[in-house]
Amino acid sequence: MAIETRTIFFDQDELIRAAHAFCLLQEKAVPRGRLTAVVAEPEAAGRVRLQFDGAGRRPVEIVLSYAEMAAGLIAYCATVAIPLPRYSRKRLMPAGEGMALVIRLPEFAGPADVAEAADRRALPAA
């Protein structure tokens, strides 16, 4: 079976926008100050650190899991009209100063294929 792989790279600005929107949407306690950086720890740790400037105090960090950051990036893609397949395996990984969302197809063909196969069985043979 052929497998397609897509990789979408996100720079710091995109990561910041996606992480900030995710935190607000999920009603996470976001510290006062500006979100200045998103730092991806190695995949084994599975954490993404959000660094805030602290509004005149010392910098503050909050931590998201890779799954939470991936959810934020998927929502960001929907907002900026980057098409993503619904039925695929998505994996987040560090990539240079940013992160990459790796998408593997086919993970599951979806209900349309199941219905189409049933329709073919129901058609009389020609």
Secondary structure as GFF3:
##gff-version 3
##sequence-region A 1 126
A	DSSP	beta_strand	4	10	.	.	.	ID=ss1
A	DSSP	alpha_helix	12	25	.	.	.	ID=ss2
A	DSSP	beta_strand	35	40	.	.	.	ID=ss3
A	DSSP	beta_strand	47	52	.	.	.	ID=ss4
A	DSSP	beta_strand	60	65	.	.	.	ID=ss5
A	DSSP	alpha_helix	66	79	.	.	.	ID=ss6
A	DSSP	beta_strand	89	95	.	.	.	ID=ss7
A	DSSP	beta_strand	98	105	.	.	.	ID=ss8
A	DSSP	alpha_helix	111	122	.	.	.	ID=ss9
###
